[in-house]
Amino acid sequence: MNITREDKDKLNAVVKIDIAKSDYAPKVEKVLKDYRKTANIPGFRKGMVPMGLIKKQYGQAVLADEVNKLLQESLNNYITEEKLEILGNPLPKPQDDLNWNADDFSFEFELGLAPDFEVNLENKEPITYYKVKADEEMVDNQLKTIQRQYGKIVSQEEVKEGFTVVGTFHNEEENIDNEATFKVDDIEGKTNQKELLGAKVGDQVTLKTNKLFENDETLASHLGLEKDQVEDLKVEVTFTVKEINEQVLAELNQELFDKAFGEGEVTSEEEAKTKIEEQSKDTFQQQGDQKFFNDVTEYLIENADMELPAEFLQKWLQTQGETELTEEEAKEEYEKSEKGIKYQLIESKIAKDHDIKVEVEDIKSVAKDKIKAQMMQFGQMDLPEEQMEGIIQNVLSNQEQVKQFSEEVMVQKLLELYKEKLNVNEEEITYKEFVDKVYK
């Protein structure tokens, strides 16, 4: 066997594999002998079928199969030994005139080569890293949420603002007869609110469906209809009040603080607000990190001096799916994925240049943190180490989960590198300011 490579340019190459009869003949002969032992052909005893008949019936199929196996193995070994960084998979050049009766064969494969480039982490213009914090209003609202969570529901006699009502909507013509629960403040329009306020259990009030709630989804849910049925619905419905409830907030005392933050962790309202600020930082930091990571990614892609073997990759994309793509479809698919391909190469280059690796212990650490966070939601603050280890091993038996954790570890390590090496401008802003600046 002889393997040669012709580099068409820096991004494209053709590998030629010449296969001689001596390369495949022993393997073909062995397979045919095994076929002969088990072949069940009328007129012959098992294992006594003439080899000539076996070759006539199975020879060409076995030959093609063994040559293909040899090709794949040889090509893969060659790519590994030559340390070729390829994109996509090798594409065999069509051979319409291939003669399987010949002794020797030649095959050619097109390769798309990864570009040679450098990654510069010395940006002149700083990239902003947002340090997001909770504002006073957000902290107050979160404290109110905790009070509601540990508060109690008190039955009331008369509907007032802020109360929750349970009742039945009814309109015979529109086939509406549905029980719903909602807050009085959810009602849109002064006329509708005026009808409901002051009502008592057993009272029946008339409400107009037009802009009764904030959106059609909510209206449809409360009336027991589909969304398209309420889009232009402008009728009157009766609402029979069944229950009136007031949610009484839990008092801001030590009992509440112990339940919400852990025994003795917080001893005053001011400390509770400080704790909420600290807890919110983790969530907000994740969003700040994600924004920073996305901005760095865009910067690296825009400033990377690299070209891709576009024509090859488009040709490769045509054959990768369950159904073959047209040239136009493959071009469109390539344009969608071009940035992603470039960033994968950039990330791989950065990891290699800075010796960034994802170790097993890194993955286990991520798994442990996630399990702890999940357990805390159910009130389990601490698990015995042995039990924790068992859960971790169970989670890591899922390869998809391991892949996800590995990607998270890599992102965190890259983030640390970016913050250290790049020119970064830190800007402290509230979450509301962050949302307004980033998402609007």
WOWOKA-V987366 format. One record per residue. N is the residue number from 1. PSI is psi in whole degrees, -180 to 180 (* if undefined). OMEGA is omega in radians with two decimals (none if undefined). D_LAST is the distance of its C-alpha to the last C-alpha in whole Angstrom. Layout:
[[N:PSI:OMEGA:D_LAST] [N:PSI:OMEGA:D_LAST]]
//
This chain:
[[1:141:3.13:62] [2:131:-3.14:61] [3:127:3.11:57] [4:157:3.13:56] [5:135:3.05:52] [6:117:3.10:52] [7:113:3.13:49] [8:-40:3.02:47] [9:-166:-3.09:45] [10:-17:-3.04:43] [11:-7:-3.08:41] [12:138:3.12:43] [13:159:3.06:46] [14:125:3.11:49] [15:129:3.13:51] [16:129:3.13:55] [17:117:3.09:56] [18:123:-3.12:60] [19:125:3.11:62] [20:162:-3.12:66] [21:-35:-3.12:68] [22:-19:-3.13:69] [23:-35:-3.04:65] [24:-22:-3.00:64] [25:-47:-3.12:68] [26:-40:-3.12:69] [27:-41:3.11:66] [28:-43:-3.12:66] [29:-42:3.14:70] [30:-44:-3.14:69] [31:-43:-3.13:67] [32:-36:3.08:69] [33:-39:3.10:72] [34:-38:3.08:70] [35:-41:-3.09:69] [36:-36:-3.13:73] [37:-31:-3.04:73] [38:-5:-3.07:71] [39:137:3.13:72] [40:90:-3.09:73] [41:128:-3.12:75] [42:136:3.11:78] [43:-6:-3.12:81] [44:143:3.05:80] [45:153:-3.13:80] [46:127:3.13:77] [47:-4:-3.09:77] [48:14:3.11:80] [49:132:3.14:78] [50:139:-3.12:79] [51:-33:3.13:76] [52:-40:3.13:77] [53:-39:3.10:75] [54:-43:-3.12:73] [55:-39:-3.13:72] [56:-39:-3.05:72] [57:-38:-3.03:70] [58:-11:-2.95:67] [59:-51:-3.05:68] [60:-38:3.13:65] [61:-43:3.13:62] [62:-42:3.13:63] [63:-50:-3.12:63] [64:-42:-3.12:60] [65:-45:-3.11:58] [66:-38:3.10:60] [67:-41:3.12:59] [68:-42:3.09:55] [69:-44:-3.13:55] [70:-40:3.12:57] [71:-50:-3.10:55] [72:-45:-3.14:51] [73:-45:-3.10:53] [74:-43:-3.12:54] [75:-45:3.12:51] [76:-44:3.13:49] [77:-41:-3.13:52] [78:-45:-3.14:52] [79:-40:3.13:48] [80:-47:-3.09:48] [81:-37:-3.13:51] [82:-3:-3.14:50] [83:45:3.12:47] [84:129:3.05:45] [85:108:-3.06:41] [86:157:3.06:40] [87:139:-3.07:37] [88:-152:3.11:37] [89:154:3.08:41] [90:140:3.13:44] [91:119:3.12:45] [92:137:3.07:49] [93:135:-3.12:50] [94:142:3.08:52] [95:90:-3.10:55] [96:-24:-3.06:57] [97:24:-3.11:60] [98:126:-3.11:60] [99:106:-3.11:64] [100:-7:3.10:64] [101:-7:3.11:68] [102:166:3.13:68] [103:-39:-3.09:68] [104:151:-3.11:66] [105:152:3.04:62] [106:135:3.14:59] [107:147:3.12:56] [108:141:3.13:53] [109:134:3.04:49] [110:138:3.10:46] [111:139:2.97:44] [112:120:-3.04:40] [113:141:3.08:40] [114:141:-3.11:37] [115:155:3.04:37] [116:121:-3.06:38] [117:168:3.08:36] [118:151:3.09:35] [119:122:-3.11:31] [120:118:3.12:31] [121:32:3.12:29] [122:72:-3.13:30] [123:138:3.13:26] [124:-52:3.12:27] [125:126:-3.11:23] [126:148:3.05:22] [127:131:-3.04:19] [128:133:3.00:17] [129:117:-3.09:18] [130:121:3.02:16] [131:102:-2.98:18] [132:135:3.12:16] [133:161:3.10:18] [134:139:3.06:19] [135:174:-3.06:19] [136:-40:-3.12:22] [137:-42:-3.13:20] [138:-41:3.11:19] [139:-44:3.12:23] [140:-43:-3.14:25] [141:-39:3.13:23] [142:-38:3.10:24] [143:-39:3.09:27] [144:-39:3.12:27] [145:-42:3.10:26] [146:-40:3.11:29] [147:-40:3.10:32] [148:-42:-3.12:31] [149:-40:-3.11:31] [150:11:3.11:35] [151:-162:-3.13:36] [152:158:3.12:38] [153:126:-3.13:38] [154:126:3.12:40] [155:138:-3.13:42] [156:163:-3.08:42] [157:-26:-3.02:44] [158:139:-3.11:42] [159:128:3.06:38] [160:167:3.12:36] [161:140:3.12:32] [162:-13:-3.13:31] [163:163:3.04:33] [164:136:-3.14:33] [165:148:3.04:35] [166:132:-3.14:37] [167:-174:-3.07:39] [168:127:3.02:39] [169:140:-3.10:38] [170:133:2.96:40] [171:110:-3.00:41] [172:-42:-3.08:44] [173:-38:-3.13:43] [174:7:3.12:40] [175:44:3.12:41] [176:123:3.07:39] [177:85:-2.97:40] [178:135:3.09:38] [179:138:-3.10:38] [180:156:3.07:34] [181:130:-3.12:33] [182:162:3.07:30] [183:146:3.11:29] [184:-37:-3.11:30] [185:-15:3.11:27] [186:-19:-3.13:26] [187:131:3.12:28] [188:147:3.05:26] [189:133:-3.10:28] [190:-35:-3.10:31] [191:-48:-3.14:33] [192:-43:3.13:33] [193:-39:-3.13:32] [194:-37:3.12:35] [195:-38:-3.03:37] [196:-38:-3.11:36] [197:132:-3.13:37] [198:-11:3.13:40] [199:154:-3.13:41] [200:168:3.13:44] [201:130:-3.12:44] [202:-18:3.13:46] [203:152:3.10:45] [204:122:-3.13:43] [205:155:-3.14:41] [206:127:-3.12:39] [207:151:3.11:36] [208:132:-3.07:34] [209:-23:-3.12:32] [210:115:-3.12:29] [211:39:3.12:26] [212:-39:3.09:28] [213:175:-3.02:25] [214:-39:-3.10:21] [215:171:-3.08:21] [216:-33:-3.14:24] [217:-45:-3.14:24] [218:-44:3.13:25] [219:-47:-3.13:27] [220:-43:-3.13:29] [221:-45:-3.10:29] [222:-29:3.14:31] [223:-9:-3.14:33] [224:32:-3.13:34] [225:172:3.03:33] [226:158:-3.07:31] [227:-42:-3.10:28] [228:-19:3.13:29] [229:-17:-3.07:32] [230:0:-3.06:30] [231:-43:3.14:27] [232:29:-3.09:30] [233:117:3.13:32] [234:79:-3.14:33] [235:171:3.04:36] [236:141:3.09:38] [237:149:3.02:38] [238:144:3.10:40] [239:116:3.13:39] [240:118:-3.08:42] [241:124:3.13:41] [242:-38:-3.14:42] [243:148:3.02:41] [244:122:-3.07:39] [245:144:3.03:38] [246:131:3.08:36] [247:112:-3.12:34] [248:123:-3.11:36] [249:145:3.05:34] [250:145:3.13:36] [251:147:3.09:38] [252:85:-3.12:36] [253:-179:-3.06:39] [254:-34:3.12:41] [255:-45:3.12:41] [256:-45:-3.12:37] [257:-41:-3.13:36] [258:-41:3.14:39] [259:-42:-3.02:37] [260:-35:-2.99:34] [261:-4:-3.07:34] [262:146:-3.02:38] [263:123:3.06:41] [264:-2:-3.11:41] [265:-33:-3.10:38] [266:137:-3.11:37] [267:3:3.13:39] [268:166:3.11:37] [269:-41:-3.14:34] [270:-42:3.10:33] [271:-36:3.11:33] [272:-43:3.13:31] [273:-39:3.10:28] [274:-41:3.13:29] [275:-42:3.12:29] [276:-42:3.10:26] [277:-45:-3.13:24] [278:-44:-3.13:26] [279:-36:-3.11:25] [280:-25:-3.09:22] [281:-40:-3.13:22] [282:-47:3.14:23] [283:-46:-3.11:20] [284:-35:3.14:17] [285:-38:3.11:19] [286:-41:3.14:19] [287:-39:3.07:15] [288:-43:3.10:15] [289:-44:-3.10:18] [290:-43:3.11:16] [291:-45:3.13:14] [292:-45:-3.13:17] [293:-43:3.13:19] [294:-42:-3.14:16] [295:-41:3.10:16] [296:-42:3.12:20] [297:-47:3.12:20] [298:-42:-3.14:19] [299:-47:-3.09:21] [300:-41:-3.14:24] [301:-45:-3.11:24] [302:-31:-3.05:23] [303:1:3.12:26] [304:124:3.13:28] [305:82:-3.10:31] [306:150:3.00:32] [307:154:3.09:33] [308:154:3.05:34] [309:74:-2.98:37] [310:-46:-3.09:34] [311:-43:3.12:37] [312:-47:-3.09:39] [313:-36:3.08:36] [314:-40:3.10:35] [315:-40:3.13:39] [316:-42:-3.13:38] [317:-28:-3.14:35] [318:-29:-3.00:38] [319:3:-2.97:40] [320:-28:-3.07:38] [321:-179:3.10:37] [322:-34:3.07:39] [323:142:-3.09:39] [324:136:3.13:40] [325:153:2.99:37] [326:169:3.12:38] [327:-41:-3.12:37] [328:-43:3.12:34] [329:-40:3.14:32] [330:-38:3.11:33] [331:-43:3.13:32] [332:-42:3.13:28] [333:-40:3.13:28] [334:-44:-3.13:29] [335:-34:3.10:26] [336:-36:-3.01:24] [337:-3:-3.05:26] [338:-46:-3.14:26] [339:-42:3.14:24] [340:-42:3.12:25] [341:-44:-3.14:28] [342:-43:-3.11:28] [343:-36:3.08:26] [344:-41:3.12:29] [345:-41:3.13:31] [346:-46:-3.13:29] [347:-44:3.13:29] [348:-40:-3.14:33] [349:-45:3.13:34] [350:-45:-3.13:32] [351:-40:3.14:34] [352:-46:-3.10:37] [353:-33:-3.05:37] [354:14:3.07:36] [355:49:3.10:38] [356:122:-3.11:35] [357:149:3.05:36] [358:112:-3.12:35] [359:161:3.13:39] [360:-40:-3.13:40] [361:-32:3.08:39] [362:-45:-3.11:36] [363:-42:3.12:35] [364:-36:3.14:37] [365:-43:3.10:36] [366:-45:3.14:32] [367:-43:-3.13:34] [368:-44:3.14:36] [369:-42:-3.11:33] [370:-38:3.12:31] [371:-43:3.12:34] [372:-44:-3.13:35] [373:-40:3.14:31] [374:-40:3.13:32] [375:-37:-3.13:35] [376:-31:3.12:34] [377:-24:3.14:32] [378:15:3.05:36] [379:8:3.12:37] [380:100:-3.06:39] [381:-35:-3.08:38] [382:136:3.05:41] [383:145:3.04:43] [384:143:-3.06:46] [385:-41:-3.12:45] [386:-42:3.13:48] [387:-41:3.11:46] [388:-43:-3.13:42] [389:-40:3.13:44] [390:-42:3.13:45] [391:-42:3.14:41] [392:-47:-3.13:40] [393:-38:3.13:42] [394:-43:3.13:42] [395:-42:-3.07:38] [396:-4:3.04:39] [397:-14:3.10:41] [398:111:-3.05:38] [399:-34:3.09:37] [400:-39:3.13:34] [401:-41:3.11:33] [402:-42:3.13:35] [403:-44:3.14:33] [404:-46:3.12:29] [405:-40:3.14:31] [406:-42:3.13:32] [407:-39:3.12:28] [408:-42:3.13:27] [409:-45:-3.14:30] [410:-43:3.13:29] [411:-44:-3.14:25] [412:-41:-3.14:26] [413:-37:3.09:29] [414:-40:3.10:27] [415:-45:3.12:25] [416:-42:3.13:28] [417:-45:-3.12:29] [418:-44:-3.13:26] [419:-31:-3.12:25] [420:-42:-2.97:29] [421:-34:-3.04:30] [422:161:3.04:26] [423:106:-3.01:26] [424:136:3.06:23] [425:111:3.14:21] [426:134:3.13:20] [427:120:-3.13:18] [428:123:3.13:18] [429:160:3.09:15] [430:163:-3.13:15] [431:-39:3.13:13] [432:-44:3.11:11] [433:-39:3.13:10] [434:-47:3.14:10] [435:-46:-3.14:7] [436:-39:-3.06:5] [437:-39:-2.99:6] [438:-40:-2.98:6] [439:-4:-3.14:4] [440:*:none:0]]
//
